[in-house]
């Protein structure tokens, strides 16, 4: 089985926008270093995807 078959993506279609729109607006509104926001985005994305897989497990 490929990794796509094992990976369970969240089914809530609006949840992706609720996750990334505030993050994008906050990033654009903030001044200064944006590298921590990149790490935060990666961590939040990982946890968001992992949550669905853990619940299905």
Steps between C-alpha positions, in 0.01 A plus 500: 500500500637843411536780751205678340277206583607500864493877549158621609437862408242699696155487342391845615542709187470831685755406763789564263391861452438543872854378560692697238311828446569643850858378479550668161335826610706510818818433305427778252404744776806429714835657435837343549630147477261256334703183543329406831164526324620247243591256777167564671317437173680171447436386857131593490456328163666185631281494811185573298567208265621271780183561702280334237734202470513454878122519531462238225755275670 
